[in-house]
Amino acid sequence: MNGGSSLRTGQVANLAGVNAQTLRYYQRRGLVAEPARSPGGHRIYPPETVTLLRVIKAAQRLGFTLTEVAELLDAGRHRHHTSSGLHQRAVAKLAEIDTRLADLAVIRATLAEVVAAGCDDLTNCTSPDCPQPFAELASLANVR
């Protein structure tokens, strides 16, 4: 670890659980600062980069896009306490997830009905119990 004060690309990537390409991509996106270079030209990172990468990955698992993560990191670096902060973004993300969950519940219920009815064709289901005549849905979509 170069005396514990800096880490090379592979070390940072390994410790953070990402690959080197991801690390370089985050640099290009401005999420991770451009590192210093060793006398031999190798990128050398401060140990805090590992924590930063873990934070980025955790935020992505929570549903934040890389653009949103960049904005949140920027707000934190500049101590902006505005609507761009984590609290407001988390509230908005919760609302977005609730909407997606409601949509998925409707889709799941409809698919369960299709399976239970034994529907056998997307455009011309012959099941008399078909809950979703797909041809009718397709024609409605074309009208809109």
Backbone as CSV, one residue per row, in Angstrom:
resi,resn,N_x,N_y,N_z,CA_x,CA_y,CA_z,C_x,C_y,C_z
1,MET,0.813,-1.208,0.000,0.000,0.000,0.000,0.848,1.259,0.000
2,ASN,2.058,1.201,-0.478,2.921,2.381,-0.534,3.006,3.080,0.809
3,GLY,3.311,2.362,1.862,3.446,2.979,3.169,2.129,3.372,3.794
4,GLY,1.014,2.923,3.236,-0.287,3.225,3.810,-0.830,4.587,3.433
5,SER,-0.042,5.412,2.728,-0.513,6.767,2.427,-1.205,6.871,1.075
6,SER,-0.980,5.927,0.199,-1.631,5.975,-1.105,-1.837,4.576,-1.645
7,LEU,-2.754,4.469,-2.586,-3.109,3.178,-3.158,-3.077,3.275,-4.683
8,ARG,-2.718,2.201,-5.310,-2.744,2.149,-6.774,-4.134,1.736,-7.226
9,THR,-4.392,1.892,-8.507,-5.714,1.649,-9.078,-6.284,0.290,-8.694
10,GLY,-5.523,-0.763,-8.889,-6.008,-2.110,-8.589,-6.333,-2.295,-7.124
11,GLN,-5.538,-1.694,-6.257,-5.784,-1.803,-4.821,-7.085,-1.107,-4.442
12,VAL,-7.275,0.096,-4.951,-8.501,0.845,-4.657,-9.714,0.067,-5.158
13,ALA,-9.639,-0.379,-6.398,-10.762,-1.109,-6.987,-11.083,-2.359,-6.182
14,ASN,-10.060,-3.121,-5.824,-10.258,-4.348,-5.057,-10.884,-4.068,-3.689
15,LEU,-10.352,-3.094,-2.979,-10.865,-2.781,-1.644,-12.301,-2.239,-1.685
16,ALA,-12.643,-1.535,-2.770,-13.983,-0.954,-2.886,-14.983,-1.913,-3.513
17,GLY,-14.508,-3.015,-4.063,-15.416,-3.979,-4.680,-15.901,-3.562,-6.061
18,VAL,-15.073,-2.812,-6.780,-15.388,-2.423,-8.157,-14.221,-2.849,-9.036
19,ASN,-14.378,-2.715,-10.339,-13.234,-3.003,-11.192,-12.548,-1.699,-11.586
20,ALA,-11.352,-1.822,-12.124,-10.552,-0.641,-12.467,-11.255,0.232,-13.506
21,GLN,-11.986,-0.391,-14.432,-12.702,0.379,-15.448,-13.778,1.250,-14.805
22,THR,-14.437,0.725,-13.787,-15.458,1.499,-13.073,-14.816,2.702,-12.393
23,LEU,-13.696,2.484,-11.769,-12.978,3.576,-11.111,-12.625,4.669,-12.116
24,ARG,-12.087,4.287,-13.255,-11.722,5.282,-14.271,-12.961,5.959,-14.846
25,TYR,-14.048,5.210,-14.998,-15.298,5.805,-15.481,-15.801,6.863,-14.500
26,TYR,-15.767,6.559,-13.218,-16.193,7.528,-12.206,-15.308,8.773,-12.233
27,GLN,-14.023,8.595,-12.541,-13.142,9.753,-12.693,-13.601,10.615,-13.863
28,ARG,-13.869,9.985,-14.986,-14.322,10.739,-16.168,-15.631,11.464,-15.891
29,ARG,-16.487,10.864,-15.089,-17.778,11.480,-14.744,-17.628,12.557,-13.673
30,GLY,-16.463,12.676,-13.071,-16.235,13.687,-12.050,-16.638,13.265,-10.649
31,LEU,-16.966,12.000,-10.468,-17.346,11.506,-9.144,-16.118,11.296,-8.265
32,VAL,-15.022,10.914,-8.879,-13.764,10.688,-8.183,-12.745,11.654,-8.780
33,ALA,-12.004,12.333,-7.912,-11.005,13.293,-8.377,-9.889,12.589,-9.139
34,GLU,-9.336,13.292,-10.099,-8.183,12.779,-10.840,-7.051,12.552,-9.840
35,PRO,-6.455,11.356,-9.833,-5.426,11.059,-8.839,-4.068,11.654,-9.209
36,ALA,-3.219,11.696,-8.200,-1.827,12.072,-8.443,-1.157,10.913,-9.181
37,ARG,0.047,11.162,-9.636,0.811,10.117,-10.326,2.106,9.849,-9.581
38,SER,2.481,8.596,-9.570,3.760,8.216,-8.967,4.869,8.623,-9.935
39,PRO,6.108,8.614,-9.484,7.210,8.918,-10.402,7.225,7.991,-11.620
40,GLY,6.701,6.785,-11.457,6.628,5.836,-12.570,5.389,6.008,-13.430
41,GLY,4.545,6.998,-13.106,3.361,7.272,-13.918,2.109,6.548,-13.481
42,HIS,2.166,5.781,-12.410,0.991,5.064,-11.921,0.069,6.023,-11.174
43,ARG,-1.229,5.802,-11.331,-2.191,6.597,-10.564,-2.092,6.186,-9.094
44,ILE,-2.065,7.175,-8.222,-2.051,6.880,-6.792,-3.180,7.674,-6.124
45,TYR,-3.949,6.962,-5.332,-5.150,7.514,-4.715,-4.979,7.596,-3.207
46,PRO,-5.624,8.581,-2.597,-5.663,8.582,-1.134,-6.604,7.473,-0.660
47,PRO,-6.384,6.945,0.537,-7.235,5.858,1.047,-8.725,6.219,1.091
48,GLU,-9.063,7.500,1.231,-10.472,7.923,1.288,-11.230,7.583,0.014
49,THR,-10.504,7.343,-1.077,-11.155,7.008,-2.344,-11.949,5.716,-2.212
50,VAL,-11.455,4.780,-1.412,-12.162,3.515,-1.193,-13.528,3.798,-0.566
51,THR,-13.548,4.634,0.450,-14.812,4.989,1.102,-15.746,5.684,0.126
52,LEU,-15.210,6.595,-0.660,-16.027,7.306,-1.651,-16.663,6.333,-2.635
53,LEU,-15.896,5.394,-3.128,-16.439,4.401,-4.064,-17.530,3.557,-3.407
54,ARG,-17.336,3.190,-2.175,-18.362,2.415,-1.456,-19.638,3.233,-1.279
55,VAL,-19.486,4.520,-1.016,-20.645,5.409,-0.881,-21.385,5.505,-2.217
56,ILE,-20.651,5.667,-3.304,-21.263,5.751,-4.635,-22.046,4.481,-4.930
57,LYS,-21.446,3.321,-4.695,-22.127,2.052,-4.964,-23.360,1.881,-4.072
58,ALA,-23.265,2.295,-2.812,-24.417,2.200,-1.904,-25.551,3.089,-2.389
59,ALA,-25.225,4.301,-2.838,-26.252,5.208,-3.348,-26.905,4.635,-4.599
60,GLN,-26.129,3.989,-5.450,-26.699,3.351,-6.639,-27.643,2.219,-6.255
61,ARG,-27.273,1.441,-5.243,-28.157,0.357,-4.793,-29.471,0.907,-4.253
62,LEU,-29.456,2.132,-3.758,-30.681,2.771,-3.272,-31.501,3.380,-4.401
63,GLY,-31.012,3.267,-5.622,-31.773,3.728,-6.771,-31.348,5.077,-7.326
64,PHE,-30.328,5.681,-6.768,-29.868,6.961,-7.290,-29.043,6.741,-8.551
65,THR,-29.254,7.586,-9.545,-28.461,7.532,-10.758,-27.092,8.145,-10.494
66,LEU,-26.153,7.920,-11.387,-24.837,8.522,-11.200,-24.907,10.042,-11.253
67,THR,-25.808,10.577,-12.048,-25.991,12.033,-12.087,-26.476,12.525,-10.732
68,GLU,-27.444,11.827,-10.149,-27.940,12.201,-8.825,-26.850,12.062,-7.764
69,VAL,-26.059,10.995,-7.865,-24.967,10.793,-6.918,-23.976,11.951,-7.032
70,ALA,-23.641,12.339,-8.255,-22.705,13.452,-8.455,-23.246,14.734,-7.830
71,GLU,-24.543,14.982,-7.996,-25.151,16.185,-7.415,-25.137,16.130,-5.888
72,LEU,-25.416,14.958,-5.339,-25.399,14.801,-3.882,-23.984,14.980,-3.331
73,LEU,-23.005,14.412,-4.020,-21.622,14.576,-3.583,-21.202,16.037,-3.656
74,ASP,-21.599,16.702,-4.725,-21.264,18.116,-4.880,-21.913,18.947,-3.774
75,ALA,-23.170,18.664,-3.487,-23.861,19.396,-2.416,-23.170,19.167,-1.078
76,GLY,-22.745,17.932,-0.840,-22.048,17.626,0.412,-20.694,18.302,0.500
77,ARG,-19.982,18.346,-0.617,-18.651,18.986,-0.624,-18.750,20.484,-0.373
78,HIS,-19.819,21.086,-0.894,-19.983,22.531,-0.758,-20.938,22.899,0.370
79,ARG,-21.363,21.875,1.108,-22.265,22.064,2.246,-23.531,22.819,1.874
80,HIS,-24.037,22.529,0.667,-25.315,23.109,0.256,-26.421,22.393,1.007
81,HIS,-27.249,23.125,1.675,-28.398,22.528,2.359,-29.652,23.026,1.667
82,THR,-29.815,22.545,0.445,-30.947,22.985,-0.378,-31.745,21.764,-0.784
83,SER,-32.617,21.974,-1.728,-33.436,20.864,-2.210,-32.594,19.806,-2.921
84,SER,-31.330,20.093,-3.170,-30.484,19.096,-3.813,-29.861,18.144,-2.798
85,GLY,-30.162,18.349,-1.496,-29.587,17.517,-0.454,-30.185,16.130,-0.399
86,LEU,-29.545,15.293,0.380,-29.939,13.894,0.482,-31.369,13.724,0.960
87,HIS,-31.781,14.471,1.975,-33.127,14.286,2.523,-34.194,14.485,1.449
88,GLN,-34.130,15.576,0.743,-35.132,15.853,-0.297,-35.066,14.826,-1.415
89,ARG,-33.856,14.452,-1.798,-33.700,13.447,-2.858,-34.239,12.092,-2.400
90,ALA,-34.026,11.753,-1.140,-34.531,10.481,-0.622,-36.052,10.471,-0.579
91,VAL,-36.651,11.595,-0.203,-38.118,11.699,-0.207,-38.646,11.498,-1.624
92,ALA,-38.023,12.158,-2.589,-38.453,12.027,-3.984,-38.237,10.601,-4.487
93,LYS,-37.123,9.978,-4.118,-36.833,8.613,-4.543,-37.849,7.643,-3.948
94,LEU,-38.246,7.862,-2.689,-39.277,7.019,-2.079,-40.590,7.109,-2.841
95,ALA,-40.977,8.322,-3.227,-42.216,8.498,-3.990,-42.113,7.784,-5.336
96,GLU,-40.966,7.893,-5.977,-40.745,7.221,-7.264,-40.842,5.705,-7.106
97,ILE,-40.245,5.176,-6.055,-40.277,3.731,-5.808,-41.689,3.272,-5.477
98,ASP,-42.426,4.062,-4.691,-43.815,3.707,-4.380,-44.652,3.628,-5.649
99,THR,-44.444,4.565,-6.566,-45.172,4.548,-7.838,-44.807,3.308,-8.647
100,ARG,-43.509,3.003,-8.708,-43.070,1.819,-9.452,-43.616,0.541,-8.830
101,LEU,-43.637,0.479,-7.479,-44.184,-0.704,-6.814,-45.670,-0.878,-7.113
102,ALA,-46.411,0.225,-7.123,-47.840,0.146,-7.446,-48.034,-0.346,-8.885
103,ASP,-47.237,0.178,-9.801,-47.312,-0.270,-11.199,-46.973,-1.753,-11.304
104,LEU,-45.933,-2.172,-10.607,-45.537,-3.579,-10.640,-46.601,-4.483,-10.022
105,ALA,-47.298,-4.014,-9.004,-48.364,-4.814,-8.393,-49.488,-5.056,-9.395
106,VAL,-49.835,-4.037,-10.170,-50.874,-4.188,-11.197,-50.409,-5.166,-12.272
107,ILE,-49.170,-5.016,-12.707,-48.625,-5.920,-13.719,-48.608,-7.348,-13.203
108,ARG,-48.172,-7.526,-11.962,-48.116,-8.873,-11.384,-49.506,-9.498,-11.304
109,ALA,-50.468,-8.740,-10.840,-51.835,-9.263,-10.721,-52.380,-9.661,-12.087
110,THR,-52.135,-8.849,-13.084,-52.610,-9.155,-14.438,-51.933,-10.404,-14.981
111,LEU,-50.614,-10.515,-14.795,-49.915,-11.705,-15.262,-50.401,-12.954,-14.538
112,ALA,-50.682,-12.841,-13.246,-51.209,-13.990,-12.497,-52.557,-14.419,-13.069
113,GLU,-53.392,-13.451,-13.453,-54.686,-13.781,-14.074,-54.485,-14.464,-15.420
114,VAL,-53.526,-13.979,-16.202,-53.241,-14.574,-17.513,-52.779,-16.023,-17.338
115,VAL,-51.900,-16.246,-16.364,-51.411,-17.600,-16.116,-52.551,-18.493,-15.634
116,ALA,-53.345,-18.011,-14.712,-54.458,-18.809,-14.177,-55.484,-19.140,-15.256
117,ALA,-55.688,-18.226,-16.187,-56.671,-18.448,-17.246,-56.134,-19.359,-18.339
118,GLY,-54.827,-19.573,-18.359,-54.240,-20.437,-19.377,-54.122,-19.767,-20.731
119,CYS,-53.970,-18.475,-20.746,-53.825,-17.764,-22.017,-52.650,-18.345,-22.792
120,ASP,-52.848,-18.504,-24.113,-51.839,-19.192,-24.900,-51.283,-18.404,-26.075
121,ASP,-51.787,-17.213,-26.311,-51.305,-16.455,-27.456,-51.414,-14.968,-27.163
122,LEU,-50.404,-14.239,-27.538,-50.367,-12.817,-27.252,-51.388,-12.030,-28.068
123,THR,-51.584,-12.384,-29.315,-52.491,-11.605,-30.173,-53.864,-12.235,-30.362
124,ASN,-53.981,-13.531,-30.067,-55.262,-14.194,-30.295,-55.472,-15.279,-29.246
125,CYS,-55.636,-14.861,-28.000,-55.807,-15.816,-26.908,-57.144,-16.528,-27.081
126,THR,-57.091,-17.840,-26.995,-58.309,-18.631,-27.170,-58.962,-19.003,-25.847
127,SER,-58.365,-18.590,-24.750,-58.945,-18.914,-23.456,-60.183,-18.048,-23.227
128,PRO,-61.323,-18.667,-22.899,-62.531,-17.868,-22.646,-62.417,-17.014,-21.381
129,ASP,-61.485,-17.369,-20.509,-61.301,-16.621,-19.262,-60.176,-15.598,-19.339
130,CYS,-59.712,-15.318,-20.524,-58.574,-14.409,-20.681,-58.920,-13.045,-20.074
131,PRO,-58.140,-12.599,-19.082,-58.426,-11.324,-18.434,-57.956,-10.125,-19.245
132,GLN,-57.062,-10.356,-20.184,-56.510,-9.260,-20.976,-56.475,-9.651,-22.447
133,PRO,-57.512,-9.359,-23.175,-57.448,-9.644,-24.618,-56.357,-8.761,-25.247
134,PHE,-55.205,-9.378,-25.512,-54.039,-8.626,-25.939,-54.266,-7.877,-27.245
135,ALA,-55.021,-8.454,-28.150,-55.280,-7.771,-29.416,-56.053,-6.484,-29.175
136,GLU,-57.021,-6.512,-28.235,-57.779,-5.301,-27.911,-56.871,-4.254,-27.278
137,LEU,-55.968,-4.688,-26.402,-55.036,-3.749,-25.785,-54.106,-3.118,-26.828
138,ALA,-53.676,-3.935,-27.781,-52.802,-3.414,-28.823,-53.524,-2.392,-29.690
139,SER,-54.786,-2.651,-30.001,-55.526,-1.695,-30.823,-55.779,-0.417,-30.059
140,LEU,-56.005,-0.492,-28.749,-56.168,0.708,-27.938,-54.888,1.527,-27.903
141,ALA,-53.758,0.844,-27.837,-52.467,1.544,-27.808,-52.234,2.291,-29.099
142,ASN,-52.696,1.734,-30.229,-52.519,2.398,-31.524,-53.408,3.613,-31.681
143,VAL,-54.533,3.648,-30.953,-55.451,4.774,-31.030,-54.866,5.991,-30.313
144,ARG,-54.133,5.740,-29.228,-53.590,6.827,-28.410,-52.559,7.597,-29.101
